[in-house]
Structures are given as structure tokens and as C-alpha cells.
Amino acid sequence: MEIQIKVTPNANKNELIKTEAGYKARIQCPPVDGKANDALIKLLSKEFGVAKNSIEIIKGKTSRNKMVLIRDVD
């Protein structure tokens, strides 16, 4: 499944919020050296109950707006 996510780095806590347009993710990590992307993948893995290697950022690796592919979702 593909989902749209708007990421807010440097947040107070990690959380995923479902919206009408997709999802919003608040990530504690700064957007430096891919740390925020790694934290996003870890958060999505936990929320959707899939392995981290089943999640891929297919668009927007350096943007706040991302398209993410999640494989093996129940």
C-alpha cells in the first residue's frame, strides 16, 4: 500500500496521525543525514506491524512530503 505522509522533524514525541489527505508524522530526530527518515521508517514499522525492510520511501526523501510504500500489510 502507498501512503502520503507529511513529516514534522524536531517534534516533542514520535507520533503518527491519520488525516483526510493521508498521514502526518511527528518525529523527534532532526532532518540531518537521514536520521528523520530512519525514525519515520521505525515509527511506521511499529504502527503497521511490519518489518522495517518492508517500508520504502519512494518519493520525497529530502522533503517533508513523502510517498511511502508499505509491503506485507495485513
PAKOLPA-289569 format. One record per atom (N, C-alpha, C): residue number from 1; x, y, z; atom name; residue in one letter. Coordinates in pm, 1 decimal, m for minus. Layout:
N
@nr=NUM, c1=X, c2=Y, c3=Z, atom=CA, rest=a
...
//
This chain:
74
@nr=1, c1=83.5, c2=m116.6, c3=0.0, atom=N, rest=m
@nr=1, c1=0.0, c2=0.0, c3=0.0, atom=CA, rest=m
@nr=1, c1=88.9, c2=124.2, c3=0.0, atom=C, rest=m
@nr=2, c1=46.0, c2=227.0, c3=m68.2, atom=N, rest=e
@nr=2, c1=118.3, c2=353.9, c3=m72.6, atom=CA, rest=e
@nr=2, c1=42.2, c2=456.8, c3=9.7, atom=C, rest=e
@nr=3, c1=116.4, c2=533.1, c3=88.9, atom=N, rest=i
@nr=3, c1=53.2, c2=636.9, c3=169.7, atom=CA, rest=i
@nr=3, c1=131.6, c2=767.7, c3=157.4, atom=C, rest=i
@nr=4, c1=58.9, c2=878.2, c3=167.1, atom=N, rest=q
@nr=4, c1=117.0, c2=1012.7, c3=169.7, atom=CA, rest=q
@nr=4, c1=142.2, c2=1048.9, c3=315.6, atom=C, rest=q
@nr=5, c1=261.0, c2=1101.7, c3=344.2, atom=N, rest=i
@nr=5, c1=293.6, c2=1141.0, c3=480.9, atom=CA, rest=i
@nr=5, c1=358.3, c2=1278.0, c3=479.1, atom=C, rest=i
@nr=6, c1=312.1, c2=1365.7, c3=566.7, atom=N, rest=k
@nr=6, c1=377.4, c2=1494.7, c3=588.9, atom=CA, rest=k
@nr=6, c1=453.4, c2=1481.8, c3=720.2, atom=C, rest=k
@nr=7, c1=584.5, c2=1501.4, c3=714.4, atom=N, rest=v
@nr=7, c1=670.8, c2=1479.4, c3=829.8, atom=CA, rest=v
@nr=7, c1=709.2, c2=1612.5, c3=893.0, atom=C, rest=v
@nr=8, c1=700.8, c2=1616.7, c3=1026.3, atom=N, rest=t
@nr=8, c1=747.6, c2=1731.7, c3=1103.4, atom=CA, rest=t
@nr=8, c1=862.5, c2=1683.4, c3=1191.2, atom=C, rest=t
@nr=9, c1=987.6, c2=1719.3, c3=1156.1, atom=N, rest=p
@nr=9, c1=1101.4, c2=1678.5, c3=1239.3, atom=CA, rest=p
@nr=9, c1=1114.4, c2=1767.0, c3=1362.7, atom=C, rest=p
@nr=10, c1=1201.7, c2=1726.9, c3=1453.8, atom=N, rest=n
@nr=10, c1=1229.3, c2=1800.3, c3=1578.0, atom=CA, rest=n
@nr=10, c1=1104.8, c2=1819.5, c3=1664.1, atom=C, rest=n
@nr=11, c1=1016.2, c2=1721.5, c3=1665.3, atom=N, rest=a
@nr=11, c1=894.1, c2=1728.9, c3=1745.8, atom=CA, rest=a
@nr=11, c1=924.0, c2=1683.4, c3=1889.2, atom=C, rest=a
@nr=12, c1=827.7, c2=1702.1, c3=1977.0, atom=N, rest=n
@nr=12, c1=844.6, c2=1661.3, c3=2117.1, atom=CA, rest=n
@nr=12, c1=836.9, c2=1510.8, c3=2135.0, atom=C, rest=n
@nr=13, c1=760.1, c2=1443.8, c3=2049.3, atom=N, rest=k
@nr=13, c1=748.8, c2=1297.8, c3=2058.5, atom=CA, rest=k
@nr=13, c1=720.6, c2=1241.3, c3=1920.2, atom=C, rest=k
@nr=14, c1=745.9, c2=1112.4, c3=1904.8, atom=N, rest=n
@nr=14, c1=716.0, c2=1043.6, c3=1779.6, atom=CA, rest=n
@nr=14, c1=569.8, c2=1001.8, c3=1780.8, atom=C, rest=n
@nr=15, c1=496.7, c2=1042.4, c3=1676.2, atom=N, rest=e
@nr=15, c1=357.1, c2=1000.1, c3=1665.2, atom=CA, rest=e
@nr=15, c1=312.5, c2=1005.1, c3=1520.1, atom=C, rest=e
@nr=16, c1=213.4, c2=922.3, c3=1488.8, atom=N, rest=l
@nr=16, c1=155.1, c2=915.0, c3=1355.7, atom=CA, rest=l
@nr=16, c1=7.4, c2=949.5, c3=1368.0, atom=C, rest=l
@nr=17, c1=m38.4, c2=1044.6, c3=1285.4, atom=N, rest=i
@nr=17, c1=m176.4, c2=1092.5, c3=1291.6, atom=CA, rest=i
@nr=17, c1=m239.9, c2=1073.5, c3=1155.6, atom=C, rest=i
@nr=18, c1=m356.2, c2=1008.5, c3=1150.8, atom=N, rest=k
@nr=18, c1=m429.4, c2=990.3, c3=1025.4, atom=CA, rest=k
@nr=18, c1=m510.9, c2=1115.6, c3=997.1, atom=C, rest=k
@nr=19, c1=m501.9, c2=1165.9, c3=872.3, atom=N, rest=t
@nr=19, c1=m578.1, c2=1282.6, c3=829.9, atom=CA, rest=t
@nr=19, c1=m657.4, c2=1246.6, c3=704.8, atom=C, rest=t
@nr=20, c1=m737.3, c2=1340.4, c3=656.2, atom=N, rest=e
@nr=20, c1=m814.6, c2=1316.4, c3=534.4, atom=CA, rest=e
@nr=20, c1=m723.8, c2=1299.8, c3=412.7, atom=C, rest=e
@nr=21, c1=m611.7, c2=1371.2, c3=411.6, atom=N, rest=a
@nr=21, c1=m520.7, c2=1368.7, c3=296.6, atom=CA, rest=a
@nr=21, c1=m415.3, c2=1259.1, c3=306.3, atom=C, rest=a
@nr=22, c1=m412.1, c2=1186.4, c3=414.7, atom=N, rest=g
@nr=22, c1=m311.1, c2=1082.0, c3=433.5, atom=CA, rest=g
@nr=22, c1=m271.5, c2=1073.1, c3=579.1, atom=C, rest=g
@nr=23, c1=m144.3, c2=1093.6, c3=606.2, atom=N, rest=y
@nr=23, c1=m93.9, c2=1086.1, c3=742.7, atom=CA, rest=y
@nr=23, c1=m2.7, c2=1204.4, c3=771.4, atom=C, rest=y
@nr=24, c1=7.8, c2=1237.7, c3=900.2, atom=N, rest=k
@nr=24, c1=107.1, c2=1331.7, c3=949.1, atom=CA, rest=k
@nr=24, c1=193.0, c2=1255.5, c3=1048.3, atom=C, rest=k
@nr=25, c1=322.9, c2=1275.9, c3=1039.2, atom=N, rest=a
@nr=25, c1=414.4, c2=1211.1, c3=1133.3, atom=CA, rest=a
@nr=25, c1=496.1, c2=1317.9, c3=1202.5, atom=C, rest=a
@nr=26, c1=503.5, c2=1308.5, c3=1333.0, atom=N, rest=r
@nr=26, c1=590.2, c2=1396.4, c3=1410.7, atom=CA, rest=r
@nr=26, c1=706.3, c2=1309.9, c3=1458.1, atom=C, rest=r
@nr=27, c1=826.8, c2=1356.3, c3=1425.7, atom=N, rest=i
@nr=27, c1=948.1, c2=1279.8, c3=1453.1, atom=CA, rest=i
@nr=27, c1=1040.8, c2=1363.5, c3=1541.2, atom=C, rest=i
@nr=28, c1=1099.6, c2=1301.1, c3=1643.7, atom=N, rest=q
@nr=28, c1=1188.2, c2=1372.3, c3=1734.6, atom=CA, rest=q
@nr=28, c1=1323.7, c2=1404.2, c3=1672.6, atom=C, rest=q
@nr=29, c1=1368.8, c2=1326.1, c3=1577.4, atom=N, rest=c
@nr=29, c1=1502.1, c2=1342.3, c3=1518.0, atom=CA, rest=c
@nr=29, c1=1508.8, c2=1462.7, c3=1425.2, atom=C, rest=c
@nr=30, c1=1627.9, c2=1521.9, c3=1413.2, atom=N, rest=p
@nr=30, c1=1646.0, c2=1631.4, c3=1316.5, atom=CA, rest=p
@nr=30, c1=1660.2, c2=1575.1, c3=1175.2, atom=C, rest=p
@nr=31, c1=1630.3, c2=1656.5, c3=1074.5, atom=N, rest=p
@nr=31, c1=1641.9, c2=1609.0, c3=936.1, atom=CA, rest=p
@nr=31, c1=1786.0, c2=1618.2, c3=885.5, atom=C, rest=p
@nr=32, c1=1876.1, c2=1548.7, c3=953.5, atom=N, rest=v
@nr=32, c1=2018.1, c2=1551.7, c3=918.3, atom=CA, rest=v
@nr=32, c1=2066.6, c2=1409.3, c3=894.3, atom=C, rest=v
@nr=33, c1=2136.2, c2=1389.1, c3=783.2, atom=N, rest=d
@nr=33, c1=2196.3, c2=1259.3, c3=748.8, atom=CA, rest=d
@nr=33, c1=2095.6, c2=1144.5, c3=747.8, atom=C, rest=d
@nr=34, c1=1970.7, c2=1172.8, c3=713.5, atom=N, rest=g
@nr=34, c1=1869.5, c2=1068.1, c3=702.1, atom=CA, rest=g
@nr=34, c1=1815.0, c2=1017.2, c3=834.3, atom=C, rest=g
@nr=35, c1=1848.5, c2=1083.1, c3=944.9, atom=N, rest=k
@nr=35, c1=1801.5, c2=1037.0, c3=1076.2, atom=CA, rest=k
@nr=35, c1=1649.9, c2=1043.5, c3=1087.9, atom=C, rest=k
@nr=36, c1=1588.4, c2=1149.0, c3=1035.0, atom=N, rest=a
@nr=36, c1=1442.6, c2=1161.6, c3=1041.8, atom=CA, rest=a
@nr=36, c1=1375.5, c2=1053.2, c3=956.2, atom=C, rest=a
@nr=37, c1=1431.6, c2=1022.4, c3=840.6, atom=N, rest=n
@nr=37, c1=1375.6, c2=916.1, c3=756.4, atom=CA, rest=n
@nr=37, c1=1385.2, c2=781.1, c3=826.3, atom=C, rest=n
@nr=38, c1=1498.2, c2=753.8, c3=891.7, atom=N, rest=d
@nr=38, c1=1513.5, c2=628.5, c3=965.6, atom=CA, rest=d
@nr=38, c1=1412.8, c2=619.9, c3=1079.7, atom=C, rest=d
@nr=39, c1=1393.4, c2=730.6, c3=1150.3, atom=N, rest=a
@nr=39, c1=1296.4, c2=733.1, c3=1260.1, atom=CA, rest=a
@nr=39, c1=1153.9, c2=714.5, c3=1207.0, atom=C, rest=a
@nr=40, c1=1124.7, c2=772.2, c3=1090.1, atom=N, rest=l
@nr=40, c1=992.6, c2=755.3, c3=1028.3, atom=CA, rest=l
@nr=40, c1=968.7, c2=609.5, c3=994.3, atom=C, rest=l
@nr=41, c1=1066.7, c2=543.7, c3=935.1, atom=N, rest=i
@nr=41, c1=1052.5, c2=402.1, c3=899.2, atom=CA, rest=i
@nr=41, c1=1031.5, c2=317.3, c3=1024.2, atom=C, rest=i
@nr=42, c1=1104.5, c2=348.6, c3=1130.6, atom=N, rest=k
@nr=42, c1=1087.5, c2=275.9, c3=1256.8, atom=CA, rest=k
@nr=42, c1=947.0, c2=295.6, c3=1313.8, atom=C, rest=k
@nr=43, c1=896.3, c2=419.8, c3=1309.2, atom=N, rest=l
@nr=43, c1=761.8, c2=450.2, c3=1357.7, atom=CA, rest=l
@nr=43, c1=656.0, c2=376.9, c3=1275.2, atom=C, rest=l
@nr=44, c1=668.3, c2=381.6, c3=1143.4, atom=N, rest=l
@nr=44, c1=571.4, c2=313.8, c3=1056.4, atom=CA, rest=l
@nr=44, c1=574.7, c2=162.6, c3=1077.0, atom=C, rest=l
@nr=45, c1=693.0, c2=108.1, c3=1096.7, atom=N, rest=s
@nr=45, c1=707.4, c2=m35.2, c3=1122.5, atom=CA, rest=s
@nr=45, c1=629.8, c2=m75.7, c3=1247.0, atom=C, rest=s
@nr=46, c1=642.2, c2=4.6, c3=1351.1, atom=N, rest=k
@nr=46, c1=572.3, c2=m22.7, c3=1477.0, atom=CA, rest=k
@nr=46, c1=420.8, c2=m7.3, c3=1460.6, atom=C, rest=k
@nr=47, c1=377.1, c2=100.6, c3=1394.7, atom=N, rest=e
@nr=47, c1=233.7, c2=129.4, c3=1380.0, atom=CA, rest=e
@nr=47, c1=161.5, c2=27.4, c3=1291.6, atom=C, rest=e
@nr=48, c1=225.8, c2=m16.5, c3=1182.8, atom=N, rest=f
@nr=48, c1=160.5, c2=m106.9, c3=1089.3, atom=CA, rest=f
@nr=48, c1=196.2, c2=m253.8, c3=1112.6, atom=C, rest=f
@nr=49, c1=285.7, c2=m281.5, c3=1205.7, atom=N, rest=g
@nr=49, c1=319.9, c2=m419.0, c3=1240.0, atom=CA, rest=g
@nr=49, c1=392.7, c2=m493.9, c3=1129.8, atom=C, rest=g
@nr=50, c1=483.4, c2=m425.3, c3=1060.4, atom=N, rest=v
@nr=50, c1=562.2, c2=m489.3, c3=954.6, atom=CA, rest=v
@nr=50, c1=710.3, c2=m467.5, c3=984.8, atom=C, rest=v
@nr=51, c1=794.9, c2=m544.1, c3=916.4, atom=N, rest=a
@nr=51, c1=939.3, c2=m528.2, c3=933.0, atom=CA, rest=a
@nr=51, c1=984.8, c2=m397.2, c3=869.4, atom=C, rest=a
@nr=52, c1=1093.6, c2=m342.0, c3=920.5, atom=N, rest=k
@nr=52, c1=1145.3, c2=m215.5, c3=868.0, atom=CA, rest=k
@nr=52, c1=1186.5, c2=m226.9, c3=721.9, atom=C, rest=k
@nr=53, c1=1233.3, c2=m345.5, c3=680.8, atom=N, rest=n
@nr=53, c1=1274.5, c2=m361.4, c3=541.3, atom=CA, rest=n
@nr=53, c1=1155.4, c2=m375.3, c3=446.4, atom=C, rest=n
@nr=54, c1=1033.2, c2=m376.7, c3=499.2, atom=N, rest=s
@nr=54, c1=911.7, c2=m378.6, c3=416.9, atom=CA, rest=s
@nr=54, c1=861.7, c2=m238.1, c3=385.4, atom=C, rest=s
@nr=55, c1=932.4, c2=m136.3, c3=435.4, atom=N, rest=i
@nr=55, c1=891.4, c2=2.9, c3=417.9, atom=CA, rest=i
@nr=55, c1=996.6, c2=75.0, c3=334.8, atom=C, rest=i
@nr=56, c1=949.4, c2=148.2, c3=232.9, atom=N, rest=e
@nr=56, c1=1040.5, c2=220.9, c3=144.4, atom=CA, rest=e
@nr=56, c1=984.3, c2=359.1, c3=114.5, atom=C, rest=e
@nr=57, c1=1068.3, c2=460.3, c3=125.6, atom=N, rest=i
@nr=57, c1=1030.2, c2=596.1, c3=86.6, atom=CA, rest=i
@nr=57, c1=1055.2, c2=606.3, c3=m63.2, atom=C, rest=i
@nr=58, c1=945.8, c2=617.5, c3=m140.9, atom=N, rest=i
@nr=58, c1=961.8, c2=616.7, c3=m286.3, atom=CA, rest=i
@nr=58, c1=965.6, c2=756.3, c3=m345.9, atom=C, rest=i
@nr=59, c1=915.3, c2=856.4, c3=m274.8, atom=N, rest=k
@nr=59, c1=922.8, c2=995.9, c3=m319.1, atom=CA, rest=k
@nr=59, c1=942.6, c2=1085.1, c3=m198.0, atom=C, rest=k
@nr=60, c1=1025.6, c2=1187.9, c3=m213.9, atom=N, rest=g
@nr=60, c1=1039.5, c2=1288.6, c3=m110.2, atom=CA, rest=g
@nr=60, c1=1140.1, c2=1257.2, c3=m2.4, atom=C, rest=g
@nr=61, c1=1249.5, c2=1190.6, c3=m35.8, atom=N, rest=k
@nr=61, c1=1348.9, c2=1156.9, c3=66.7, atom=CA, rest=k
@nr=61, c1=1407.6, c2=1280.1, c3=135.2, atom=C, rest=k
@nr=62, c1=1413.9, c2=1392.4, c3=64.9, atom=N, rest=t
@nr=62, c1=1467.3, c2=1514.7, c3=125.0, atom=CA, rest=t
@nr=62, c1=1359.0, c2=1619.9, c3=146.2, atom=C, rest=t
@nr=63, c1=1233.6, c2=1579.2, c3=136.1, atom=N, rest=s
@nr=63, c1=1120.5, c2=1669.9, c3=150.7, atom=CA, rest=s
@nr=63, c1=1039.5, c2=1632.4, c3=274.1, atom=C, rest=s
@nr=64, c1=958.2, c2=1725.5, c3=321.1, atom=N, rest=r
@nr=64, c1=866.9, c2=1693.2, c3=431.5, atom=CA, rest=r
@nr=64, c1=749.5, c2=1609.3, c3=383.2, atom=C, rest=r
@nr=65, c1=713.0, c2=1624.5, c3=255.6, atom=N, rest=n
@nr=65, c1=602.5, c2=1547.9, c3=198.2, atom=CA, rest=n
@nr=65, c1=659.0, c2=1423.8, c3=131.0, atom=C, rest=n
@nr=66, c1=616.5, c2=1308.0, c3=177.1, atom=N, rest=k
@nr=66, c1=673.1, c2=1182.2, c3=130.0, atom=CA, rest=k
@nr=66, c1=564.6, c2=1087.7, c3=81.4, atom=C, rest=k
@nr=67, c1=601.3, c2=1002.9, c3=m12.0, atom=N, rest=m
@nr=67, c1=518.6, c2=891.1, c3=m55.5, atom=CA, rest=m
@nr=67, c1=592.5, c2=765.5, c3=m8.5, atom=C, rest=m
@nr=68, c1=524.9, c2=684.5, c3=69.9, atom=N, rest=v
@nr=68, c1=586.6, c2=567.7, c3=129.7, atom=CA, rest=v
@nr=68, c1=514.2, c2=442.1, c3=83.9, atom=C, rest=v
@nr=69, c1=591.6, c2=341.3, c3=48.0, atom=N, rest=l
@nr=69, c1=539.4, c2=211.2, c3=9.7, atom=CA, rest=l
@nr=69, c1=556.0, c2=117.2, c3=127.2, atom=C, rest=l
@nr=70, c1=446.2, c2=54.6, c3=169.3, atom=N, rest=i
@nr=70, c1=449.8, c2=m41.4, c3=279.2, atom=CA, rest=i
@nr=70, c1=402.7, c2=m175.9, c3=223.8, atom=C, rest=i
@nr=71, c1=493.5, c2=m273.9, c3=227.5, atom=N, rest=r
@nr=71, c1=460.5, c2=m408.6, c3=180.7, atom=CA, rest=r
@nr=71, c1=420.1, c2=m495.9, c3=299.3, atom=C, rest=r
@nr=72, c1=348.5, c2=m602.1, c3=271.9, atom=N, rest=d
@nr=72, c1=312.0, c2=m703.4, c3=372.9, atom=CA, rest=d
@nr=72, c1=221.8, c2=m651.6, c3=483.0, atom=C, rest=d
@nr=73, c1=133.3, c2=m555.4, c3=449.6, atom=N, rest=v
@nr=73, c1=39.2, c2=m504.7, c3=549.9, atom=CA, rest=v
@nr=73, c1=m80.5, c2=m597.6, c3=554.6, atom=C, rest=v
@nr=74, c1=m123.4, c2=m631.1, c3=676.6, atom=N, rest=d
@nr=74, c1=m240.8, c2=m719.6, c3=692.1, atom=CA, rest=d
@nr=74, c1=m367.7, c2=m647.5, c3=660.1, atom=C, rest=d
//
